[in-house]
Structures are given as structure tokens and as C-alpha cells.
């Protein structure tokens, strides 16, 4: 028997178990061999076989054997058969009432069965018998936390760690501190657990979550990265890491993280989907239609053609694919410097520039224009500024901030700006097909109008096949002169719009007009249906449709906060008498 124990301890577990099993077969009455064999199986996690052997030993005994009974209950608990484990621990504590570890183990079963009050009582009984019982103080704290007794739970975990510092209690103390919003202390508690077990992924995730909640994103990412090294299949942690990296404007690192996981686990769907999601965040799908929108490309080329000469330095905000920068270089610009805030896009544009043999004339800067330094990134002030950072509502990509900054720091006083101006255009809009996408009244015999109150009022039109009817002339709501003006404050006004035809009006449709030069313009007018379109028309829906008579004037509030425009009926217009009753 001693020889078998030595083999097991030396790492020859399979050999030791095989020999011990042979002893059991050869002598069914050798209960010590069965007991040893059961313990070896249990140590290797083979709890079902351990139970068979232990039950055989128990059946052969005339009196209860404390070790055998306790180990039967423990194996049942490890198999998560908590009702069975509870039954055997109950027998154990009745027979061996002065053994504190039996009461502590019984308390653990009650905790797992969510009988927290009963578990707390059993833990207290164990502590009465042995105040230094680590297991009893631990399960006591767990039951107290489950009962919402957070301060008491912390005291129990503290006592357990005084007896013997252990991972479970530092972890659970940290979780308890999070319950009462003591996040900094929770982070310290998780750190103590990690000191004891640096290679446990769940500890890194727990601390990473706490750090994330405190806005300590680099530290959170570091923990999430370690956790993913230890557990590459943890999709939730991958999502959290990528969220942090995107918030830190390190989307390229999020892509690399996903790709690293996929190299290890090519079929991991979560990693594939997170990778795709990050790509969509970094490189929205409008990039490809923009590159293929030939009318837009022609307009930009005509504008550059009128401005670029061999002595000109061109600075571009928003590299994208590098298309406009390469146009300027091909037209003969001396130098083209272009910047791109998304590292992945900048890296790809650099490859595209090299593929087209313009690497000696074009410099791609992987940074926002606000970070570009004159004299370092841009050797001299630029003669020409090219920009195409228009959103569908014109303003959404921090357009005004970028233009103001560039004019102040990076351009010559007489520099050309392409486009030189841009306008937000609006018109009153109707049309039955459009209305079906904006407003509901009844469907299938049911009145559904209440749903309109929770339907977003600002709706981009991704459908270019919908019938839309313009009920008014085009109206220029806001115009931004990038060439002549250096600042662009927020604005608000009331615009009276005359209906040119009668009809049901669902709201205001908005589009953008770009003036590249005095004689080169481009706009995505809603009457011009295009198969390929980068910018979408946007409808600002009224609360309820209005029936308009030709010649009537509708008052609309128009405002922008430099980031986004907004249009709606004036308060006076939003009256029940104006609304359609269906």
C-alpha cells in the first residue's frame, strides 16, 4: 500500500490506480485497498468511481466510518449533487456532532441550494466548535453576502483571510465591496487574490471589470488581455476588451486581439462576430459606396484640377482610401500630406498609396488633424486644404472643429479650401410610401398610433426606391463658408416654408449641398435617385402628419449644435387641429 502511495505522489497516478484496482478485484474484502483506490480516484476528479468504492467500503462496515461517510458526501458535492451531499452530511453531523468540518461542509451545501439562512446557522455551529475553521468563515461570508448583509460578509471574509489568506475570500470580498460601490477597495481585494493566484482568468476579469467601471481603461485592458491568454474561449471578456480599446481609440489593437484569438480558435463564432463588429465601428460600410460614387469623385477632381499646380502643398483631412490625395498627387501637387484618425484605415491607405506608386509624393499621417504639428508632420503651411469628412447630416464627423483648427494652425492665410462651402438643405416632404416608413395609424384593424410616441423622429433614408414627394421648394437652412469664415457658432432660427402643392406632410427631409468651387457643386438631392450613394437623406419626422394646402406656410424650428442639426415644427404649429386624425 505504501508503495502505491509513493507511485501516486511521484506522478505515476495511472499506474498506481491500475495496481490498486487489481488489488480490489483480487481481494474483495480488502477494504483498505478500496479506500485508497477511492481517494486516488477522487484526487483525479473521478468522483463517480470513488463513490462506488466508498459505498462498497461503507456497506461492509458495521459502524459508520467518519472518513468514509465524509468523503461520500464530499464526492456528491463535487459532482454538484447537492441534495445527496446534504443528506450524507446530515448523517455525518448527527453521528459526529463535534466535527466542525462536517457542519462547515453542510453549510456549503445549503449555500449551493440557496438556503442561505440555514447555511449561515450551520456555519455558526462550525465556528462554535472551531473558531479557526477557514471553511466555516468562508461559507459564512458567502451566505451573508447572499442575504444582503454586506458588512457582516466583509467581516467574515476578513476573519478567514486572517486565518489563512486565500483566493476565494479575497475574490468574494472584492465582489461584496462592488455590491456596496466601494470600487477602489474592491480593486485592492482582487489584487490580493491575483497575488495568490496570478494565472486564474476569473480573477483578472473581476479586476478588469472594476477598473473599467472606474474609467481606468488601459489597466482594464491589461487584465482582460491576461484573462484571454489564460482562457482564449471567453467571448464576453473579448467583447469587454474590444469595447475598452475602441473607447481608447485603439481599434487597430482590438482587431489584432480578435485575430490573435481566431488564430488559436479559427471556428470561434464570438471572436468572428466581435472582429466584424469592430471593423464596422472602425470602417463604416459607407466607405465603399463613397469610393464608387463617380459623380462625387468627378466633382472633387474638377475642384482639385482648378487649384493644384506643381508648387502647391496640399493638406487633406480624412484620408480614407487615399483617393483624393492620389488625385492631387497625379494632378501635380508638390507634396500631399493627408491624415487619418483610424489607424487601421491609415495603414491600409499607406499600402494603397504605395501600390499606386505615389509614396514619394504622399505622406499618410495616422492621427487626427488636431494632432498634426506644423513644422513636424507638415513641413510648411499648406496652400490647399482638401476635406471630405461630411456626414449625411453634414456635421456629424466633427467637421466644424476640424476646419476651424486647420485654418488657425496649418494653412497659409490665402489658402484654398476645397470644398469652399457647404449647406444643409431642407424641404417639406410627403409621399405614401415614405409615410409607411415613418408613421403608423392602424394595421390589421388595430389602432397603433401610440407607438409613434416612441419612434425616433430622426430617420436616415437607406431606401432609395421609396416614393417621396417634395411639397415645397428647396430651402437652405444653414450655410457654412469654409473659405471666408474661421469660426462656426451654433445656430437656431425659425424658418417659414411655403407649401407649393397640397398633400399630407410627414416632416422635413434634409440633404447636403457641397460647393467645391464657385462653379463646381455636388448635392444628394432627394429627387435624384442614385444606385450608389454615400450620403443619405434624413427625414425629421413630425409628431403627426399635417395636411397642407398649397400656399400655406409652415413654421419650422431649425438648429444645430455644431455636431448635429435638428428640425421640427414650432410649438405653435404642434396643435391638435393641425394634425391628421387618420
C-alpha positions, 0 to 999 in steps of 0.5 A: 500500500505504501508503495502505491502511495509513493507511485501516486505522489511521484506522478505515476497516478495511472499506474498506481490506480491500475495496481490498486484496482487489481488489488480490489478485484483480487481481494474483495474484502480488502477494504483498505485497498478500496479506500485508497483506490477511492481517494486516488480516484477522487484526487483525479476528479473521478468522483463517480468511481470513488463513490462506488468504492466508498459505498462498497467500503461503507456497506461492509462496515458495521459502524459508520466510518467518519472518513468514509461517510465524509468523503461520500458526501464530499464526492456528491458535492463535487459532482454538484449533487447537492441534495445527496451531499446534504443528506450524507452530511446530515448523517455525518453531523448527527453521528459526529456532532463535534466535527466542525468540518462536517457542519462547515461542509453542510453549510456549503451545501445549503449555500449551493441550494440557496438556503442561505439562512440555514447555511449561515446557522450551520456555519455558526455551529462550525465556528462554535466548535472551531473558531479557526475553521477557514471553511466555516468563515468562508461559507459564512461570508458567502451566505451573508453576502447572499442575504444582503448583509454586506458588512457582516460578509466583509467581516467574515471574509476578513476573519478567514483571510486572517486565518489563512489568506486565500483566493476565494475570500479575497475574490468574494470580498472584492465582489461584496465591496462592488455590491456596496460601490466601494470600487477602489477597495474592491480593486485592492481585494482582487489584487490580493487574490491575483497575488495568490493566484496570478494565472486564474482568468476569473480573477483578472476579469473581476479586476478588469471589470472594476477598473473599467467601471472606474474609467481606468481603461488601459489597466482594464485592458491589461487584465482582460488581455491576461484573462484571454491568454489564460482562457482564449474561449471567453467571448464576453471578456473579448467583447469587454476588451474590444469595447475598452480599446475602441473607447481608447481609440485603439481599434487597430489593437482590438482587431489584432486581439480578435485575430490573435484569438481566431488564430488559436480558435479559427471556428470561434463564432464570438471572436468572428462576430466581435472582429466584424463588429469592430471593423464596422465601428472602425470602417463604416460600410459607407466607405465603399459606396463613397469610393464608387460614387463617380459623380462625387469623385468627378466633382472633387477632381474638377475642384482639385484640377482648378487649384493644384499646380506643381508648387502647391502643398496640399493638406487633406483631412480624412484620408480614407482610401487615399483617393483624393490625395492620389488625385492631387498627387497625379494632378501635380501637387508638390507634396500631399500630406493627408491624415487619418484618425483610424489607424487601421484605415491609415495603414491600409491607405499607406499600402494603397498609396504605395501600390499606386506608386505615389509614396514619394509624393504622399505622406499618410499621417495616422492621427487626427488633424488636431494632432498634426504639428506644423513644422513636424508632420507638415513641413510648411503651411499648406496652400490647399486644404482638401476635406471630405469628412461630411456626414449625411447630416453634414456635421456629424464627423466633427467637421466644424472643429476640424476646419476651424483648427486647420485654418488657425494652425496649418494653412497659409492665410490665402489658402484654398479650401476645397470644398469652399462651402457647404449647406444643409438643405431642407424641404417639406416632404410627403409621399405614401410610401415614405409615410409607411416608413415613418408613421403608423395609424392602424394595421390589421384593424388595430389602432397603433398610433401610440407607438409613434410616441416612441419612434425616433423622429430622426430617420436616415433614408437607406431606401432609395426606391421609396416614393417621396414627394417634395411639397415645397421648394428647396430651402437652405437652412444653414450655410457654412463658408469654409473659405471666408469664415474661421469660426462656426457658432451654433445656430437656431432660427425659425424658418417659414416654408411655403407649401407649393402643392397640397398633400399630407406632410410627414416632416422635413427631409434634409440633404447636403449641398457641397460647393467645391468651387464657385462653379463646381457643386455636388448635392444628394438631392432627394429627387435624384435617385442614385444606385450608389450613394454615400450620403443619405437623406434624413427625414425629421419626422413630425409628431403627426402628419399635417395636411397642407394646402398649397400656399400655406406656410409652415413654421419650422424650428431649425438648429444645430449644435455644431455636431448635429442639426435638428428640425421640427415644427414650432410649438405653435404649429404642434396643435391638435387641429393641425394634425391628421386624425387618420 
